[in-house]
Amino acid sequence: MSKINILNTDELVTDAKVVLEDVEALLDEAASATGERAQALRARASEALGRAKQRLHDAQTAVATNTRAAARATDDFVHDHPWGAIGVAAGVGFLVGLLVSRR
């Protein structure tokens, strides 16, 4: 389940970058245009920026949802297996201590 959400988040970020590049191109073109053409280009740029904002909001929502799900799963595991969690934490602490003491 989280793999699908991560892929969707990556796709949203990629799409947002593409839209922002399109907006930059439209703004460059609008700088040299005048009259109705400039207004049309500005409107397209504004629409593209709106889409980029929405896609980034969607990505942020997906990341927040995944983070909350991971935190909930961790909390449930720790409550269901407290001694296992203590053992894992002690093992990680031991390894970090070894790495730090070697420096």
N, C-alpha and C positions, 0 to 999 in steps of 0.2 A: 504494500500500500504506500509506504513512504517513498519507494523508488519512483512510482508514478508521479507523486507530487513533486519530487525533486526535478524530474524531467520537465514537468509542466512549468516549474519555476524557472528553470534554465531557458526554456523556450520563451517565456514571458520577458525575461531580461534581454534575450537576443532580439526579440521583436521590438522592444522599447529602444534598443540601441539603433536598430534600422530606422525606426520612425524618427529618432532624433537626428540621424544623418540626413534623412529626407527633409526635415525642417531646416537644417542648415543650408542645404542646397536651394530650397525654396526662398529662404531669406536672402541668400546671395543673388539669386535671380531677381527678387523683388527690389533689391537695392538699385538695380539699373533700369527697372521698368517704371513706367509712369501711368497715371490715369487708372482706367478700369483694370488693366492688366496687373498693376501693382496691388490694387484692392483684392483682386481674385487670388493672387499669390499669397497675400497676407491672410486671407480667409482660409486657404488651404493649410498654411503653416499653423494657424491657430487650431484648426481641426486636428492636425497631426499631433500637436502638443497635447491636446486633450486626450487623444488615444494613448499617447505615451504615458501620461499621468495615470490613466486608468489601468494600463498594463502593469506599471510599477506598483500601484496600489494592490492589484491582484497578486503580484509576486510577494509583496509584504504580508498580505493576509495568509497566503499559503505557507510562508516561512513561520509566521507566528503560530499557525495551527499545528504545524509539524513539531515546533518547539514545545508547545503545551502538551501534545500527545507523548512526546519523549519524556517530559518531566513527570507526567502522570504515570507512565509505565515504570519509570525509575522509582518513584515513590511507592507504587504498589509492590514492586519487587523487594524493596528495602523493608517494607512492613511485613511481607510474607516470609522473607528469609533474612532476619536481622543478623544472625551470626555469619551467614555467607557474605553479606555486605561488609561486615566488620573485617572478615578475612580478606576480601578483595581490597578494601581500603588499606589494610595493614601491608599487604603485598605491594601495592602501588607505592605506598610511603617508603617501604624498604628499598624498592628499585630507584626511586627518586633520590633517596639518601645515598645510595651507592654512586649514582651518577654525579651528584654534587660533590661528594667527598673525593672523587678522582680529579677534580679541577684544582 
